[in-house]
Amino acid sequence: MGAEQTLIDKGITLPAPGGNAASFVKAVKTGNLLFVSGHGPADEQIAGRDLTVDEGYAAARSVGLQILATVKNAIGDLDKVNRVVKVLGMVNSDPEFGDQPKVINGCSDLFVEVFGDNGYHTRSAVGFVSLPGHISVEIEATFEISE
């Protein structure tokens, strides 16, 4: 079963892809790789660093959905994704917080849910004392795609 059918079967709706907010683009294709710029949560209710791990997980999942919307917008069909290659998850957190990987699992688990074994990826999950606009998480990703 392909990613597009998985979304339908699981009742997962992608948000509308957002536009560019600065002097960069949301995705760049080079060869068979698609590099997706950092995305943050669209829901302002999940901003800042005063979230539980579960709330952070939900924020990372919502960012994952936005990343998938960007990928679909860039290549037209999520079934063209051969695999998720790399995820970099940045968590807005106090220096004492150490559960960044549990937060970024929200995005990683979504990618595995949508792409199956091809959703497993290399990953870094790190803490930052501040992120743009005080967002709770920012995530960027790299995908291998086919034509």
Buried (B, 14 or more C-beta within 10 A) or exposed (E): EBBBEBBEEEEBEBEEBEEEEEEEEBBEEEEEEBBBBBBBBBEEEBBBBEBEBEBBBBBBBBBBBBBBBBBBBBBEEBBBBEBBBBBBBBBBBEEEBEBBBBBBBBBBBBBBBBBBEBBEBEBEBEBBEEBEEEBBBBBBBBBBBEE
